[in-house]
Amino acid sequence: MMTLNFDRSNGEMDEYIDLLMSKAGVHHPRLIREMILTALKSGQENSYMADQKLMRTTMKEMRYTNKIFAPYRHRKKVTVFGSARTRRDEPIYQTCVDFCRRLVEHDYMVITGGGPGIMLAGNEGAGAENSFAVNIHLPFEQETNPVMSADDKVITYRYFFNRKVAFLKEAHAVALFPGGFGTMDESMEIMTLMQTGKNPPIPLVLIDDDGGYWDEWFKFLRDSLFKRGLISGEDFGLFTITRDYREAVHVIDEFYRNYHSMRYVGKKLVIRLNKQLAQEQCDTLISEFSELLAPDGTMVLNEALPAEHDQPDLHKLPRLIVDFNQRSFGLLSAFIRRINVF
């Protein structure tokens, strides 16, 4: 058994891998080479079949996820969470239908878990042509709902963690309706990911019913977590609670009024904009959001950086380059909302 390395020190094995990729024809061969080597190294190092099955299924599921979503990358999408037990005759069901119908009118697509309840309401409101169903194999067989059962934008996962990646990787916003353990899990996960910077800031709207479901949840955050110092005041800027589905759509729209997207280039936070800011507006941001900056850091208006050549479709967008402190992610959401005011 030969020792395999990620650098090009594998001799004949590197030639075989190069030949395989050349014959197959692949994009980004450097990355594909590392995936091939990872699979081979795992096969050498681990004889436990369950571990290999997990790795195999994970890659297969994520490959298929990318295949299904790829044709729709040009459209923004909103992931909708909520209870599978919500009945059609409950007012919140119709609220979800109306919300998702209005999203489509504003040119968004909708991602749901593909099951009953709020998931069905979301797909019903958006229609199959503007929907994705991201389902899961469960022992009690959660069937794909009738709106999506015959559509080709259905993905059924074995592992919850792959499904969660799909929900958020493709989402430009998340809407949460009242729900049970799953909805609580999803709400806390997306806030944790945004709070820690593992997910870019996106609008998170919590759409309440007349029973004040999210109001009670907010009180728990305020009285049990915030008062004990377990979260900070800026963390409340990660989400918006509303009973009005029209306001929820407006919150999502406004988030992308000027802000387009972001990425890191080294330690620089590159914020891509739909329209250029004036220098005095940049100066205002520096003054109002100095806490956002690293020591001795600043913000400058710029064009695309050379390292962004891998995203040519975004090359023409103006940039705001920020020396971000890598910590104040709740404040970063407020910063984006401030950019959108200009």
N, C-alpha and C positions, 0 to 999 in steps of 0.2 A: 504493500500500500504506500503510495507516494504522498508526501506532504504537499498540500496545495496552498498557495498564497494569492492574495488579491493583487499584488504587484506582478509584473510580467517576468516572473522567475520560475515558471512551471515548464519551461522547455517545450517539448513536443505537445504537451497538453494544451498550452496556449495556442499552438498552431491548429490543433483539432477544433478548439472552441471558435477560433477565428473563421475556420473553414465552414463550420456549422452555421454561424451567423451569416456568412456570405451566401451560402446556399439557400438559407431560409429567407433572407432579406429582412432586416430589422431596422427600426429607428433607434437612435441613441445606443449604439453598440457598446459603449463603455459601461452603461448601466446594465444592459442585458447580460454582458459578460460577468458582472458581479453577481447577478441573480443566478446564473448558471453555476458559478463557483460556489455560491452559498448552498445551493441544492447538493452539489457534489460533496462539499465539506460536511454537511449535515449527514449525508449518507455514510460517510466514513466514521463520523464521531459518535453516532447514536443508533443503537440497534433496537430501540424501543419503538414499536410500530405505531403506537398511539400518537407519539410526538411527530412522527413523519406524516401521519394522516392529517394532523392539525395544520402543519405547514403547507401540505399539498392543497387542502381544501381552502385555506385562507387565500393562497395565491390564485386559485381557480375562481373563487368568488369575487375577488377584487378585480381580476382581469375582466370578468363578465360585467361587473359594475361599470368599469370604464367604457366598455363597448356600448352598453345601453345608453349611457349619458352623453357620450362624445358627440353625437349629431346635434345636441341641443345646448352645447356650451355657450352659444351666442345669446341665450335667453336667461334672464334671472329666474331663480326658483325660490320658493318659500316652503320650508318643511313645516308640516302641521302635526302636532301631537295632541292627544286627548284620549279619553276613556273609550275602550271598545264596548263598554256597557251602556253608553248613552243611547237612549231610545229615540226613534223618529219623532215621537210626540212631545219630546222635551224642547222647550224654547231654544236651548243652547245648540241643539242639532241644527235648527233652521238658521241660527246665527252663523254657524260654521259654513253652511251652504252659501249663504249670502256673502260672507267674507271671501270665500274662494272664488265665487262668481265674479266679484268685484276685482280680485287680484288678476284674473284673466283679462278683464276689461282694461287693466293697466299693464298688460303684456307680461305678466308673470306666469310661470308654471308652478304646479303644486306637487309636493312629495308627501305621501302619507305611508303609514305602515301597511296599507292594503287590506286591512281587515274590516270589521263592522264598526258601528258606533260613529265616533268623530272621524275616524278614518274614511268610512263610507261617505259621510257628509262632505268631507273635503273633496273627495274624488267626484262626488255627484255635482258639487258646485262648480268645479273646474272643468268637468267633462273628461272623458278618457283621453281625448286628443291633447289635452294640456296637463295631464297627470302622469305621475309615476307611482307604482305600488312597490314598496320595499318591505317584503313580507318575511316571515320567519317560520321554520319548521318547529312545531310544538307538539308535545305528546297528545294534546287534545285537538290537534289539527285545526289551526286557524286557517280557514279557507280564504282565498282571495275574494274580495267583495265583488258583487255582480257588475259593477261599473267597469272594473279593470280585468275581470277574469279572462276576457278574450283579447286583451290588448298586449302588444309586444313590449311594452315598457313596464313589465313586471319582473322583479328579481326576488327569488326566495332563498333565504340564507339558512345555513346550518348554525352558524355562530352569531350570537348577539353582537359581539364586538365588531365584526365586519359590517353588520347592519348599521350600527351606530356611526361607523366611519362614513358610510354612504349618506346617511341622513345629513351629516354636517359638512362633509367635503364638498357637496354640490350645492349647499344652501347659501343664498344671499340674505336670508332672514329666517327667523323661526317664530312660529305662532303656537302658543300653548293654551289649550282649553282645559277645563277641569277634568281631572282623571285620577287614577289610583297610583299604585306603586311605580308602574312604568312611567307615568307622566312625571312623578316626583323625581325619579331617577334621571329622566331626560332633561328636566329643568335644571337640576343641580349640576349635571354634567356639563351642559353648555355654558352655564355661568362659571364653573370651575375652569373650563378651557379658555374662556375669554378673560377671566380674572388673572390667569397665569400666562396669558399670551400664547397659548398653544392653539388657539383658534383666532383668526383675525376678528376684529370687532364687526358685528353684524347687528341689525335691529332684532331685539327679542321682545315680542309683544305678548302679554298675558291677557287673554280675553275672558272676562269674568261673566258669571251668570248672576241672576238676581239674589242668589243665596250668599254672595260675597266670598266665594271659594278662595280667590286670590287675595282678597282683603285679609282673610284669616291667616293665610300663608305669610303675607307681608308683616303682620303683627308678630308672628313667630320670629321672622328675621330680625325685626326691630327690637323686640323685648327679650329674646333669648340669645341671639347671636351678636347683634351690634352692642347691646348694653354690657356684654361680657368681653368686648374687645376682640371677638372672634372674626368679625368682618369690619371693614372700614366704611366710613360715610360715602366714599366715592364708589363703593360697590353697588350702591342703590342706583347709580347711573347706568348700570348694565341692562336694565329692563324697563318696560313701560306697562302699567296696568290700565286697562280700559274696559268698559262695557259696550263700547260703540265700535262695531267692526269697521265702519268708515274711517274712524280715527286711527284704527290699527293700520289700515292700508296707507293712510296719510303719513304715519310715522315711518313706514318702510320707504315710501316714495321720497320723503324729505332726506332720509339718510344718504341717498344717492343723488341728491340735487346737484352737488358739485363733487363730492368725494366719489371716486371710482373704485379704487382698490389700493392695496399696499403690499410691500415685500421688503425684505431686508437685503442690503448689499453690505456685507461685512457687519459693522456695528451701526451703519446708517439705516434709519427707517425711511424708506422711500414711499411717499404718499402720492398716488397718481390722481390727477384732478380732471374733471370734465372741461373746466375752463380755467385760464390763468388767473392767479391772484395778483393784485397790485402790490408794490413794495410796502406801501403804508398799511395794507391789510396784513401782510406778513409781520410787520413791526408790531401791530396790535396783538397778533397771536403770541409773539415772543413775550410781550408784556403781560398778557393775561394768563399764559400757561407756562411760566418759567419753571414751575414745579415738575413739569413734564420732562425737562431737559437733564441730561447728564451734567456733571460738574464741568463748567467752562464750555458747555455745549450751546448750540444755537440752531436756527432754522434758516434755510436759504432756498430761494426759488431757483429751479434748474430745469434742464431738459433730461431726457433719459440718460442714465449712466451707461458706460460701456459694458458693464457686467450684465445689463438687462437685454442683451442681444438675443437671448433665448426666448423672448416674448415679443417678436416683431410686430404683432398686431396691436400692441399697446405703445409702440415706440413714439408716436406723435403726441401723446398726452403730456401736458405740462406736469411738472413735479414740484413737490415741497419736500426737501430733504431735511430730516430732523435727527439731531443727536439725542435720541430717546434714552431715558434712564433705565429702560428694560424692566420697569417695576410698576409704574402707575397706569395699569391697563384700564381700570375703571375711569380714570381721568382722560385716557385716550379716547374713549367713546364720547365724552363731553367735548373734547377737542374737535372731533370730526363733526359733531353737530354745530359747533361754532364756525367751522370752515363753510358749512352749508348756508350760513346766514348771509355771507358776502355775495 
